[in-house]
Amino acid sequence: MPVVVLPDIPLRHPLMDKIAQHAGEVLFRYPSGLPWVIGDDRNRVVHAENRDITVILLGNSAEEFTDGDLSRLIGDKKSVAELDSAAARVTEGDVLFFAHERGRMRSQAPLFLTRALCWTTVDGVPLISDDQFTIKSIAGLRPDPAVLASRLTDAEISHVFGLRSIWQGVQTAGPGEWLDSRGDHAPSRTVWWRPPRPDRSAGELAHELRDAMSEALRSRTAGHREVSADLSGGLDSTTLCFFLADLGIKPHTLFLASDNVANNDHRWADRAASELGADHRSVPYSSVIPYVLDERTGTVATAPEGPSIANTALASVPMIEETMGVTGTALHLNGHAGDALFGSVSTMLWSLFHSREKKRYRRTWQFRVLNRYPIGQTVRMVARKGSYLRDLRRIARHDFGSPGDGISEHSRWVPLPNVHPALTSTARAHLRRLALEGTGEERRQLSDDRTIHQILSYLVVHGNVVRRMNQAASPGAGIAFDSPYLDRRVVEISLSLRIGERSHQYPAKPLLAAARPSAMSLDYFTRPDKGEYTAEVFAQHQAIKPVLRRLFAEGSALEDLGLVSAEHVLRSSDEFTTSGAGYADLDNIVIAERWLRSAT
């Protein structure tokens, strides 16, 4: 659903023709009569204005919100800068918020980028859009080789890399930022949101989280007669489904069955489906593989923002459409971001050690023993000082020839990207340059607390995945994807949990366990087993290996850009790894090769 937003300045007709060709018709005009918002008619529109400002919402997650509601929300505000609370109230799911006063405009997307805004300048005119490919098409942009190099690694999990556009010249708005446009100047990022302090107990927060989850699901499911959801047997999707049932919504549920006989997730998913009375569908996890192999997967058509760590999630989209489409659902919910919000993250032990929690040193030692961490590496990890900028400078000097120093790396603000040996010196130089550029940007860490910063970095990743799943969806299928764990209200409450309670992971995900609906047994949070999907990684690599050999034997577009050695890629495909991590890296390189060929 591409949208392009223009400043209130005269435009030459050739540019307008090009915008109309790629974005659609004029949806709103300024008082001057010049176009303001251009797009298609698949967005639900809510509109309000007072004597000083005009506000519109675009997006189908605002189903219950009316023009009157919006009018009351903006009240007698006189400037777009005064709309922080109003915008925060409504920008969830797929809702975009635009407001203008005389000579100034505000553009804002959901906090964790389930729909996101970007901009570039064309012929001196700054264009804002929710679709990077539309901006690319209007401006005639090419892929950025440095960002493409980062997408061949896991660098996207880090804040400095995760917000970079694959298209040269396209800038993006990050979490908690709105775009402030004045006249014909390029927009500037304005921060409107900061994370709360992690200083409250699960007992205090449980009721608030229960209400927030209910409200997040209520607003997302409004207007939907049928709703579907993942039910993997894991805690996030299972709790989500119990919350839906608590609202009187009986979801159609989807389970992906592992080939690993030791994986007991199916037992927990079956139990939950039975207790919920859900219309439960189970398909083999391996059923995603044909979609990974499909030549359309990972191309510009299905991945307009480029290859990414969301490759497998994007391949699952047509499978979900085919499996769940027969239920009549138009909304499929998943548990993206739940692990980051409620589970363990690598910086947690550092934050516990440096907190004021009682018995923090004893608990740090017990955690080390339980997880069999080497003493020396643990000491170096908790003793680490450093800073966000220092970690970026370290990456800017690194040759990526050896992995980081194990457990001692867990407390870093920015982890060292995992670089496959097939990546060339040119690709590594690109990574160093991106890190160095990051030291000069206005953006810094997302929080002064290492653990909160890491969690927020992961939430951006999950927001990117949900957004890209929606971009990969077939227009005719009519299924949208979303996760309530990316809702601002849910996130703020979850981030408020004290590190002492967050780090005490029994029962697992203690805050989520405390807030679970009354019909959900605590057994789900104390289960001794956990799903494991290494077998699927091996199966996918074996299936994609012939594609790899064909692509890289006939000349590589990535090699032409100087990013990989095709010979090394082919040689690596026959090497064995016990963890499967190397296979996943190779599979992502294959998707990147396919994408680059489709983009040039």
TORKE-440907 format. One record per residue (C-alpha): x, y, z; residue in one letter; residue number from 1. Coordinates in nm, 2 decimals. Example, Ala and Ser with C-alpha at 12.3 -4.5 7.8 and 13.67 -1.06 7.14 Angstrom:
<sites>
- 1.23|-0.45|0.78|A|1 .
- 1.37|-0.11|0.71|S|2 .
</sites>
This chain:
<sites>
- 0.00|0.00|0.00|M|1 .
- 0.25|0.27|-0.11|P|2 .
- 0.20|0.62|0.02|V|3 .
- 0.40|0.93|-0.09|V|4 .
- 0.38|1.25|0.11|V|5 .
- 0.48|1.59|-0.04|L|6 .
- 0.57|1.93|0.11|P|7 .
- 0.34|2.22|0.02|D|8 .
- 0.56|2.36|-0.26|I|9 .
- 0.50|2.39|-0.63|P|10 .
- 0.60|2.08|-0.82|L|11 .
- 0.70|2.03|-1.18|R|12 .
- 0.46|1.81|-1.38|H|13 .
- 0.71|1.54|-1.48|P|14 .
- 0.77|1.45|-1.12|L|15 .
- 0.40|1.44|-1.04|M|16 .
- 0.34|1.21|-1.33|D|17 .
- 0.62|0.98|-1.20|K|18 .
- 0.47|0.98|-0.85|I|19 .
- 0.13|0.91|-0.98|A|20 .
- 0.26|0.62|-1.19|Q|21 .
- 0.43|0.45|-0.89|H|22 .
- 0.21|0.56|-0.59|A|23 .
- -0.15|0.63|-0.71|G|24 .
- -0.40|0.91|-0.69|E|25 .
- -0.41|1.22|-0.47|V|26 .
- -0.58|1.13|-0.14|L|27 .
- -0.54|1.47|0.03|F|28 .
- -0.45|1.82|-0.07|R|29 .
- -0.32|2.12|0.11|Y|30 .
- -0.54|2.43|0.15|P|31 .
- -0.33|2.57|-0.14|S|32 .
- -0.47|2.29|-0.36|G|33 .
- -0.14|2.12|-0.41|L|34 .
- -0.11|1.75|-0.34|P|35 .
- -0.02|1.64|0.01|W|36 .
- -0.07|1.26|0.03|V|37 .
- -0.07|1.03|-0.27|I|38 .
- -0.15|0.66|-0.26|G|39 .
- -0.40|0.39|-0.33|D|40 .
- -0.74|0.33|-0.18|D|41 .
- -0.66|0.02|0.02|R|42 .
- -0.58|0.22|0.33|N|43 .
- -0.87|0.30|0.57|R|44 .
- -0.86|0.68|0.62|V|45 .
- -0.95|0.88|0.93|V|46 .
- -0.94|1.26|0.91|H|47 .
- -0.98|1.55|1.15|A|48 .
- -0.88|1.92|1.17|E|49 .
- -0.91|2.23|1.38|N|50 .
- -0.83|2.59|1.31|R|51 .
- -0.45|2.53|1.31|D|52 .
- -0.37|2.17|1.21|I|53 .
- -0.50|1.89|0.99|T|54 .
- -0.44|1.53|1.08|V|55 .
- -0.50|1.20|0.89|I|56 .
- -0.46|0.84|0.97|L|57 .
- -0.40|0.58|0.70|L|58 .
- -0.42|0.21|0.79|G|59 .
- -0.66|-0.07|0.86|N|60 .
- -0.56|-0.13|1.23|S|61 .
- -0.76|0.18|1.32|A|62 .
- -1.08|0.00|1.25|E|63 .
- -1.27|0.13|1.55|E|64 .
- -1.13|0.48|1.54|F|65 .
- -1.35|0.75|1.38|T|66 .
- -1.31|1.10|1.25|D|67 .
- -1.48|1.22|1.57|G|68 .
- -1.24|1.02|1.79|D|69 .
- -0.95|1.18|1.61|L|70 .
- -1.10|1.52|1.64|S|71 .
- -1.14|1.48|2.01|R|72 .
- -0.79|1.35|2.04|L|73 .
- -0.62|1.65|1.87|I|74 .
- -0.85|1.89|2.06|G|75 .
- -0.73|2.25|2.03|D|76 .
- -0.36|2.17|1.97|K|77 .
- -0.20|2.45|1.77|K|78 .
- 0.12|2.27|1.64|S|79 .
- 0.22|1.93|1.50|V|80 .
- 0.49|1.93|1.77|A|81 .
- 0.22|1.90|2.04|E|82 .
- 0.08|1.57|1.90|L|83 .
- 0.31|1.32|2.07|D|84 .
- 0.04|1.16|2.29|S|85 .
- -0.22|1.17|2.02|A|86 .
- 0.01|1.00|1.77|A|87 .
- 0.13|0.75|2.02|A|88 .
- -0.24|0.65|2.09|R|89 .
- -0.32|0.56|1.73|V|90 .
- 0.00|0.46|1.55|T|91 .
- -0.01|0.08|1.60|E|92 .
- -0.02|-0.21|1.36|G|93 .
- -0.03|-0.06|1.01|D|94 .
- -0.14|0.29|1.09|V|95 .
- 0.05|0.60|0.96|L|96 .
- 0.00|0.94|1.11|F|97 .
- 0.03|1.26|0.91|F|98 .
- -0.03|1.62|1.03|A|99 .
- 0.04|1.96|0.90|H|100 .
- 0.02|2.32|1.01|E|101 .
- 0.12|2.62|0.81|R|102 .
- 0.47|2.55|0.67|G|103 .
- 0.53|2.24|0.88|R|104 .
- 0.44|1.87|0.86|M|105 .
- 0.47|1.57|1.09|R|106 .
- 0.50|1.21|0.96|S|107 .
- 0.50|0.92|1.20|Q|108 .
- 0.48|0.54|1.18|A|109 .
- 0.43|0.27|1.45|P|110 .
- 0.69|0.27|1.72|L|111 .
- 0.85|-0.06|1.62|F|112 .
- 0.82|-0.02|1.24|L|113 .
- 0.55|-0.27|1.15|T|114 .
- 0.50|0.00|0.90|R|115 .
- 0.79|0.24|0.84|A|116 .
- 0.87|0.57|0.68|L|117 .
- 1.16|0.67|0.46|C|118 .
- 1.26|0.97|0.24|W|119 .
- 1.49|1.10|-0.02|T|120 .
- 1.52|1.41|-0.23|T|121 .
- 1.43|1.41|-0.60|V|122 .
- 1.49|1.72|-0.81|D|123 .
- 1.52|1.93|-0.50|G|124 .
- 1.18|1.80|-0.36|V|125 .
- 1.19|1.59|-0.04|P|126 .
- 0.96|1.29|-0.08|L|127 .
- 0.84|1.08|0.22|I|128 .
- 0.70|0.73|0.18|S|129 .
- 0.61|0.41|0.36|D|130 .
- 0.76|0.21|0.08|D|131 .
- 1.13|0.21|0.00|Q|132 .
- 1.08|0.06|-0.34|F|133 .
- 0.84|0.33|-0.45|T|134 .
- 1.09|0.59|-0.35|I|135 .
- 1.36|0.39|-0.54|K|136 .
- 1.14|0.38|-0.85|S|137 .
- 1.06|0.75|-0.85|I|138 .
- 1.42|0.85|-0.79|A|139 .
- 1.58|0.58|-1.01|G|140 .
- 1.81|0.45|-0.73|L|141 .
- 2.03|0.14|-0.72|R|142 .
- 2.12|-0.11|-0.45|P|143 .
- 2.37|0.01|-0.19|D|144 .
- 2.66|-0.24|-0.20|P|145 .
- 2.77|-0.16|0.16|A|146 .
- 2.42|-0.24|0.29|V|147 .
- 2.40|-0.55|0.07|L|148 .
- 2.73|-0.67|0.22|A|149 .
- 2.58|-0.63|0.57|S|150 .
- 2.28|-0.83|0.47|R|151 .
- 2.51|-1.12|0.39|L|152 .
- 2.58|-1.13|0.76|T|153 .
- 2.37|-1.12|1.08|D|154 .
- 2.46|-0.75|1.13|A|155 .
- 2.09|-0.65|1.10|E|156 .
- 2.04|-0.75|1.47|I|157 .
- 2.25|-0.44|1.56|S|158 .
- 2.09|-0.10|1.58|H|159 .
- 2.35|0.07|1.36|V|160 .
- 2.30|-0.17|1.07|F|161 .
- 1.94|-0.27|1.10|G|162 .
- 1.79|0.07|0.99|L|163 .
- 1.99|0.11|0.68|R|164 .
- 1.80|0.10|0.35|S|165 .
- 1.91|-0.13|0.07|I|166 .
- 1.86|0.16|-0.18|W|167 .
- 2.13|0.42|-0.21|Q|168 .
- 2.01|0.76|-0.09|G|169 .
- 1.71|0.65|0.10|V|170 .
- 1.70|0.75|0.47|Q|171 .
- 1.48|0.58|0.73|T|172 .
- 1.30|0.69|1.04|A|173 .
- 1.39|0.47|1.35|G|174 .
- 1.19|0.36|1.65|P|175 .
- 1.05|0.65|1.86|G|176 .
- 1.11|0.91|1.58|E|177 .
- 0.88|1.13|1.38|W|178 .
- 0.98|1.32|1.07|L|179 .
- 0.97|1.70|1.10|D|180 .
- 0.94|1.87|0.76|S|181 .
- 0.96|2.24|0.72|R|182 .
- 0.90|2.40|0.38|G|183 .
- 1.11|2.24|0.11|D|184 .
- 1.38|2.12|0.35|H|185 .
- 1.45|1.75|0.39|A|186 .
- 1.28|1.61|0.71|P|187 .
- 1.47|1.59|1.03|S|188 .
- 1.42|1.31|1.28|R|189 .
- 1.26|1.41|1.61|T|190 .
- 1.26|1.17|1.90|V|191 .
- 0.92|1.14|2.07|W|192 .
- 0.97|0.82|2.28|W|193 .
- 1.21|0.69|2.53|R|194 .
- 1.20|0.36|2.71|P|195 .
- 1.09|0.35|3.07|P|196 .
- 1.33|0.27|3.36|R|197 .
- 1.35|-0.10|3.45|P|198 .
- 1.26|-0.06|3.81|D|199 .
- 0.93|-0.24|3.88|R|200 .
- 0.83|-0.59|3.99|S|201 .
- 0.63|-0.85|3.81|A|202 .
- 0.37|-0.83|4.08|G|203 .
- 0.32|-0.46|4.00|E|204 .
- 0.32|-0.51|3.63|L|205 .
- 0.12|-0.83|3.57|A|206 .
- -0.22|-0.67|3.58|H|207 .
- -0.11|-0.38|3.36|E|208 .
- 0.04|-0.62|3.10|L|209 .
- -0.28|-0.83|3.10|R|210 .
- -0.48|-0.52|3.02|D|211 .
- -0.23|-0.40|2.76|A|212 .
- -0.23|-0.74|2.58|M|213 .
- -0.60|-0.75|2.57|S|214 .
- -0.62|-0.39|2.43|E|215 .
- -0.35|-0.46|2.18|A|216 .
- -0.54|-0.77|2.05|L|217 .
- -0.88|-0.59|2.07|R|218 .
- -0.77|-0.30|1.85|S|219 .
- -0.60|-0.54|1.60|R|220 .
- -0.89|-0.78|1.57|T|221 .
- -1.17|-0.52|1.55|A|222 .
- -1.37|-0.57|1.23|G|223 .
- -1.24|-0.92|1.17|H|224 .
- -1.49|-1.20|1.18|R|225 .
- -1.22|-1.46|1.15|E|226 .
- -0.86|-1.45|1.29|V|227 .
- -0.58|-1.69|1.26|S|228 .
- -0.26|-1.72|1.47|A|229 .
- 0.06|-1.92|1.51|D|230 .
- 0.04|-2.19|1.78|L|231 .
- 0.39|-2.33|1.78|S|232 .
- 0.38|-2.48|2.13|G|233 .
- 0.61|-2.20|2.25|G|234 .
- 0.52|-1.96|2.52|L|235 .
- 0.47|-1.64|2.30|D|236 .
- 0.22|-1.79|2.05|S|237 .
- 0.05|-2.00|2.31|T|238 .
- -0.01|-1.71|2.55|T|239 .
- -0.13|-1.50|2.25|L|240 .
- -0.39|-1.76|2.17|C|241 .
- -0.51|-1.78|2.53|F|242 .
- -0.55|-1.40|2.53|F|243 .
- -0.75|-1.42|2.22|L|244 .
- -0.98|-1.68|2.38|A|245 .
- -1.01|-1.46|2.68|D|246 .
- -1.16|-1.19|2.45|L|247 .
- -1.41|-1.44|2.32|G|248 .
- -1.22|-1.49|1.99|I|249 .
- -1.16|-1.85|1.88|K|250 .
- -0.86|-1.83|1.64|P|251 .
- -0.78|-2.07|1.36|H|252 .
- -0.43|-2.19|1.46|T|253 .
- -0.13|-2.31|1.27|L|254 .
- 0.15|-2.54|1.38|F|255 .
- 0.47|-2.63|1.19|L|256 .
- 0.57|-2.98|1.28|A|257 .
- 0.94|-3.07|1.31|S|258 .
- 1.09|-3.38|1.17|D|259 .
- 1.29|-3.42|1.49|N|260 .
- 1.11|-3.69|1.70|V|261 .
- 1.26|-3.54|2.01|A|262 .
- 1.09|-3.21|1.96|N|263 .
- 0.78|-3.21|2.18|N|264 .
- 0.64|-2.88|2.08|D|265 .
- 0.35|-3.07|1.91|H|266 .
- 0.23|-3.20|2.24|R|267 .
- 0.21|-2.86|2.39|W|268 .
- 0.05|-2.71|2.08|A|269 .
- -0.21|-2.99|2.07|D|270 .
- -0.28|-2.95|2.44|R|271 .
- -0.34|-2.57|2.40|A|272 .
- -0.55|-2.62|2.09|A|273 .
- -0.77|-2.87|2.27|S|274 .
- -0.81|-2.64|2.58|E|275 .
- -0.89|-2.35|2.35|L|276 .
- -1.13|-2.55|2.12|G|277 .
- -0.93|-2.40|1.83|A|278 .
- -0.96|-2.50|1.47|D|279 .
- -0.60|-2.63|1.47|H|280 .
- -0.40|-2.71|1.15|R|281 .
- -0.06|-2.88|1.15|S|282 .
- 0.17|-2.89|0.85|V|283 .
- 0.52|-3.01|0.83|P|284 .
- 0.79|-2.75|0.89|Y|285 .
- 0.95|-2.88|0.57|S|286 .
- 0.65|-2.76|0.37|S|287 .
- 0.82|-2.42|0.38|V|288 .
- 1.11|-2.55|0.17|I|289 .
- 0.94|-2.55|-0.17|P|290 .
- 0.85|-2.18|-0.11|Y|291 .
- 1.22|-2.11|-0.03|V|292 .
- 1.31|-2.28|-0.36|L|293 .
- 1.05|-2.09|-0.55|D|294 .
- 1.23|-1.85|-0.79|E|295 .
- 1.00|-1.57|-0.69|R|296 .
- 1.10|-1.59|-0.32|T|297 .
- 1.36|-1.33|-0.22|G|298 .
- 1.33|-1.13|-0.54|T|299 .
- 1.25|-0.76|-0.56|V|300 .
- 0.88|-0.85|-0.61|A|301 .
- 0.85|-1.02|-0.27|T|302 .
- 1.14|-0.85|-0.09|A|303 .
- 1.14|-0.49|-0.20|P|304 .
- 1.36|-0.39|0.10|E|305 .
- 1.63|-0.64|0.00|G|306 .
- 1.75|-0.98|0.14|P|307 .
- 1.76|-1.00|0.51|S|308 .
- 1.75|-1.23|0.81|I|309 .
- 1.37|-1.25|0.74|A|310 .
- 1.43|-1.47|0.44|N|311 .
- 1.27|-1.78|0.58|T|312 .
- 0.98|-1.59|0.73|A|313 .
- 0.91|-1.43|0.39|L|314 .
- 0.91|-1.78|0.24|A|315 .
- 0.65|-1.89|0.49|S|316 .
- 0.40|-1.62|0.38|V|317 .
- 0.26|-1.80|0.07|P|318 .
- 0.24|-2.12|0.28|M|319 .
- 0.04|-1.95|0.55|I|320 .
- -0.18|-1.79|0.28|E|321 .
- -0.25|-2.13|0.12|E|322 .
- -0.31|-2.31|0.45|T|323 .
- -0.51|-2.05|0.64|M|324 .
- -0.68|-1.87|0.35|G|325 .
- -0.95|-2.13|0.34|V|326 .
- -1.06|-2.02|0.69|T|327 .
- -1.16|-1.68|0.57|G|328 .
- -0.91|-1.50|0.79|T|329 .
- -0.78|-1.16|0.69|A|330 .
- -0.55|-1.13|0.99|L|331 .
- -0.27|-1.37|1.10|H|332 .
- -0.11|-1.30|1.44|L|333 .
- 0.23|-1.43|1.54|N|334 .
- 0.45|-1.41|1.85|G|335 .
- 0.73|-1.20|1.70|H|336 .
- 0.93|-1.01|1.97|A|337 .
- 0.80|-1.22|2.27|G|338 .
- 1.14|-1.38|2.32|D|339 .
- 1.32|-1.05|2.34|A|340 .
- 1.06|-0.89|2.56|L|341 .
- 1.02|-1.16|2.82|F|342 .
- 1.31|-1.41|2.78|G|343 .
- 1.69|-1.40|2.83|S|344 .
- 1.92|-1.18|2.63|V|345 .
- 2.30|-1.20|2.63|S|346 .
- 2.36|-0.87|2.82|T|347 .
- 2.13|-0.96|3.10|M|348 .
- 2.41|-1.11|3.32|L|349 .
- 2.62|-0.79|3.29|W|350 .
- 2.32|-0.58|3.39|S|351 .
- 2.24|-0.80|3.69|L|352 .
- 2.60|-0.79|3.81|F|353 .
- 2.61|-0.41|3.78|H|354 .
- 2.27|-0.35|3.94|S|355 .
- 2.17|-0.29|4.30|R|356 .
- 1.98|-0.61|4.32|E|357 .
- 2.02|-0.81|4.64|K|358 .
- 2.25|-1.12|4.61|K|359 .
- 2.34|-1.01|4.26|R|360 .
- 2.70|-1.15|4.28|Y|361 .
- 2.58|-1.49|4.41|R|362 .
- 2.31|-1.51|4.14|R|363 .
- 2.57|-1.42|3.87|T|364 .
- 2.79|-1.71|3.99|W|365 .
- 2.49|-1.95|4.00|Q|366 .
- 2.40|-1.85|3.64|F|367 .
- 2.75|-1.91|3.53|R|368 .
- 2.76|-2.26|3.69|V|369 .
- 2.41|-2.35|3.55|L|370 .
- 2.51|-2.25|3.20|N|371 .
- 2.86|-2.39|3.22|R|372 .
- 3.03|-2.06|3.14|Y|373 .
- 3.41|-2.06|3.17|P|374 .
- 3.52|-1.86|3.47|I|375 .
- 3.77|-1.64|3.28|G|376 .
- 3.53|-1.55|3.00|Q|377 .
- 3.26|-1.47|3.25|T|378 .
- 3.48|-1.25|3.45|V|379 .
- 3.59|-1.06|3.13|R|380 .
- 3.22|-1.03|3.03|M|381 .
- 3.09|-0.88|3.36|V|382 .
- 3.40|-0.66|3.40|A|383 .
- 3.37|-0.50|3.05|R|384 .
- 3.33|-0.13|3.05|K|385 .
- 3.33|0.02|2.70|G|386 .
- 3.06|0.21|2.52|S|387 .
- 2.83|0.19|2.21|Y|388 .
- 3.08|0.41|2.02|L|389 .
- 3.38|0.21|2.13|R|390 .
- 3.21|-0.11|2.00|D|391 .
- 3.14|0.05|1.66|L|392 .
- 3.51|0.17|1.64|R|393 .
- 3.62|-0.19|1.72|R|394 .
- 3.41|-0.32|1.42|I|395 .
- 3.55|-0.04|1.20|A|396 .
- 3.90|-0.18|1.27|R|397 .
- 3.82|-0.55|1.26|H|398 .
- 3.92|-0.79|0.99|D|399 .
- 3.64|-1.04|1.07|F|400 .
- 3.89|-1.32|1.03|G|401 .
- 3.81|-1.48|1.37|S|402 .
- 3.50|-1.50|1.58|P|403 .
- 3.46|-1.30|1.90|G|404 .
- 3.58|-1.43|2.23|D|405 .
- 3.28|-1.65|2.33|G|406 .
- 3.09|-1.56|2.64|I|407 .
- 3.30|-1.25|2.71|S|408 .
- 3.14|-1.09|2.41|E|409 .
- 2.79|-1.12|2.55|H|410 .
- 2.80|-0.78|2.72|S|411 .
- 2.89|-0.57|2.42|R|412 .
- 2.66|-0.29|2.30|W|413 .
- 2.72|-0.39|1.94|V|414 .
- 2.82|-0.75|1.87|P|415 .
- 3.07|-0.84|1.60|L|416 .
- 2.89|-0.95|1.28|P|417 .
- 2.92|-1.31|1.19|N|418 .
- 3.10|-1.30|0.85|V|419 .
- 3.11|-1.61|0.63|H|420 .
- 3.45|-1.69|0.49|P|421 .
- 3.31|-1.65|0.13|A|422 .
- 3.28|-1.28|0.19|L|423 .
- 3.56|-1.08|0.02|T|424 .
- 3.79|-0.81|0.16|S|425 .
- 3.57|-0.56|-0.03|T|426 .
- 3.26|-0.68|0.16|A|427 .
- 3.45|-0.66|0.49|R|428 .
- 3.56|-0.31|0.41|A|429 .
- 3.20|-0.21|0.35|H|430 .
- 3.11|-0.34|0.70|L|431 .
- 3.39|-0.14|0.85|R|432 .
- 3.27|0.17|0.67|R|433 .
- 2.91|0.13|0.79|L|434 .
- 3.03|0.09|1.15|A|435 .
- 3.25|0.40|1.11|L|436 .
- 2.97|0.60|0.96|E|437 .
- 2.76|0.49|1.26|G|438 .
- 3.00|0.67|1.50|T|439 .
- 2.93|1.00|1.32|G|440 .
- 2.55|0.97|1.32|E|441 .
- 2.32|1.15|1.56|E|442 .
- 2.17|0.81|1.66|R|443 .
- 2.33|0.65|1.96|R|444 .
- 2.23|0.36|2.17|Q|445 .
- 1.86|0.31|2.22|L|446 .
- 1.89|0.31|2.60|S|447 .
- 2.16|0.38|2.85|D|448 .
- 2.09|0.04|2.99|D|449 .
- 2.27|-0.24|2.80|R|450 .
- 1.99|-0.49|2.83|T|451 .
- 1.71|-0.25|2.73|I|452 .
- 1.92|-0.14|2.44|H|453 .
- 1.96|-0.50|2.32|Q|454 .
- 1.59|-0.58|2.36|I|455 .
- 1.50|-0.27|2.16|L|456 .
- 1.74|-0.36|1.89|S|457 .
- 1.57|-0.70|1.86|Y|458 .
- 1.23|-0.54|1.86|L|459 .
- 1.34|-0.34|1.55|V|460 .
- 1.44|-0.66|1.39|V|461 .
- 1.10|-0.82|1.46|H|462 .
- 0.92|-0.51|1.34|G|463 .
- 1.12|-0.53|1.02|N|464 .
- 1.02|-0.90|0.98|V|465 .
- 0.65|-0.83|1.03|V|466 .
- 0.66|-0.54|0.78|R|467 .
- 0.84|-0.74|0.52|R|468 .
- 0.60|-1.03|0.56|M|469 .
- 0.32|-0.79|0.47|N|470 .
- 0.52|-0.67|0.17|Q|471 .
- 0.56|-1.03|0.06|A|472 .
- 0.19|-1.11|0.10|A|473 .
- -0.01|-1.17|-0.22|S|474 .
- -0.26|-0.88|-0.27|P|475 .
- -0.53|-1.13|-0.37|G|476 .
- -0.49|-1.34|-0.06|A|477 .
- -0.60|-1.06|0.17|G|478 .
- -0.41|-1.17|0.48|I|479 .
- -0.23|-0.92|0.69|A|480 .
- 0.04|-1.01|0.95|F|481 .
- 0.09|-0.86|1.29|D|482 .
- 0.22|-0.92|1.65|S|483 .
- 0.07|-0.78|1.97|P|484 .
- 0.41|-0.80|2.13|Y|485 .
- 0.52|-0.50|1.92|L|486 .
- 0.24|-0.29|2.06|D|487 .
- 0.38|0.02|2.25|R|488 .
- 0.17|-0.04|2.55|R|489 .
- 0.29|-0.40|2.58|V|490 .
- 0.65|-0.30|2.52|V|491 .
- 0.66|-0.02|2.78|E|492 .
- 0.52|-0.25|3.05|I|493 .
- 0.76|-0.53|2.97|S|494 .
- 1.07|-0.30|2.97|L|495 .
- 0.97|-0.17|3.31|S|496 .
- 1.06|-0.51|3.48|L|497 .
- 1.36|-0.50|3.72|R|498 .
- 1.67|-0.69|3.60|I|499 .
- 1.66|-0.90|3.91|G|500 .
- 1.33|-1.05|3.81|E|501 .
- 1.40|-1.06|3.44|R|502 .
- 1.72|-1.26|3.50|S|503 .
- 1.54|-1.51|3.72|H|504 .
- 1.39|-1.72|3.44|Q|505 .
- 1.19|-1.97|3.64|Y|506 .
- 0.92|-2.00|3.55|P|507 .
- 1.03|-1.91|3.21|A|508 .
- 0.94|-1.55|3.10|K|509 .
- 0.83|-1.46|3.45|P|510 .
- 0.64|-1.15|3.36|L|511 .
- 0.44|-1.32|3.09|L|512 .
- 0.38|-1.61|3.32|A|513 .
- 0.24|-1.37|3.59|A|514 .
- 0.02|-1.19|3.33|A|515 .
- -0.11|-1.50|3.15|R|516 .
- -0.49|-1.55|3.13|P|517 .
- -0.65|-1.75|3.41|S|518 .
- -0.74|-2.03|3.18|A|519 .
- -0.37|-2.09|3.09|M|520 .
- -0.19|-2.33|3.32|S|521 .
- 0.15|-2.25|3.46|L|522 .
- 0.27|-2.59|3.32|D|523 .
- 0.34|-2.42|2.99|Y|524 .
- 0.60|-2.20|3.16|F|525 .
- 0.77|-2.47|3.36|T|526 .
- 0.80|-2.74|3.08|R|527 .
- 1.14|-2.90|3.10|P|528 .
- 1.17|-2.95|2.72|D|529 .
- 1.21|-2.69|2.44|K|530 .
- 1.16|-2.72|2.07|G|531 .
- 1.48|-2.76|1.85|E|532 .
- 1.49|-2.71|1.48|Y|533 .
- 1.84|-2.79|1.37|T|534 .
- 1.71|-3.08|1.15|A|535 .
- 1.51|-2.83|0.95|E|536 .
- 1.82|-2.62|0.89|V|537 .
- 2.00|-2.92|0.75|F|538 .
- 1.70|-3.02|0.53|A|539 .
- 1.66|-2.67|0.39|Q|540 .
- 2.03|-2.65|0.30|H|541 .
- 2.02|-2.99|0.13|Q|542 .
- 1.72|-2.88|-0.07|A|543 .
- 1.87|-2.54|-0.17|I|544 .
- 2.22|-2.68|-0.25|K|545 .
- 2.14|-2.75|-0.62|P|546 .
- 2.01|-2.40|-0.65|V|547 .
- 2.33|-2.27|-0.50|L|548 .
- 2.55|-2.47|-0.74|R|549 .
- 2.35|-2.35|-1.04|R|550 .
- 2.35|-1.99|-0.94|L|551 .
- 2.72|-1.96|-0.85|F|552 .
- 2.85|-2.19|-1.13|A|553 .
- 2.72|-1.97|-1.40|E|554 .
- 2.86|-1.64|-1.28|G|555 .
- 2.76|-1.45|-0.97|S|556 .
- 2.61|-1.10|-0.95|A|557 .
- 2.74|-1.08|-0.59|L|558 .
- 3.09|-1.17|-0.72|E|559 .
- 3.06|-0.90|-0.99|D|560 .
- 3.00|-0.65|-0.71|L|561 .
- 3.31|-0.78|-0.54|G|562 .
- 3.12|-0.91|-0.23|L|563 .
- 3.17|-1.28|-0.24|V|564 .
- 3.40|-1.54|-0.39|S|565 .
- 3.18|-1.78|-0.60|A|566 .
- 3.45|-2.05|-0.58|E|567 .
- 3.45|-2.02|-0.20|H|568 .
- 3.07|-2.04|-0.19|V|569 .
- 3.06|-2.36|-0.40|L|570 .
- 3.34|-2.51|-0.19|R|571 .
- 3.16|-2.43|0.14|S|572 .
- 2.84|-2.59|0.02|S|573 .
- 3.01|-2.93|0.06|D|574 .
- 3.16|-2.87|0.40|E|575 .
- 2.99|-3.01|0.71|F|576 .
- 2.90|-2.82|1.02|T|577 .
- 2.74|-2.98|1.33|T|578 .
- 2.54|-2.67|1.43|S|579 .
- 2.41|-2.59|1.08|G|580 .
- 2.50|-2.22|1.13|A|581 .
- 2.73|-2.22|0.83|G|582 .
- 2.45|-2.37|0.62|Y|583 .
- 2.21|-2.09|0.72|A|584 .
- 2.47|-1.83|0.62|D|585 .
- 2.51|-2.00|0.28|L|586 .
- 2.13|-2.01|0.23|D|587 .
- 2.11|-1.64|0.29|N|588 .
- 2.39|-1.58|0.04|I|589 .
- 2.18|-1.77|-0.22|V|590 .
- 1.87|-1.56|-0.15|I|591 .
- 2.09|-1.24|-0.18|A|592 .
- 2.22|-1.36|-0.52|E|593 .
- 1.87|-1.42|-0.64|R|594 .
- 1.76|-1.08|-0.51|W|595 .
- 2.04|-0.89|-0.67|L|596 .
- 1.98|-1.05|-1.01|R|597 .
- 1.62|-0.95|-0.99|S|598 .
- 1.71|-0.59|-0.89|A|599 .
- 1.96|-0.52|-1.17|T|600 .
</sites>
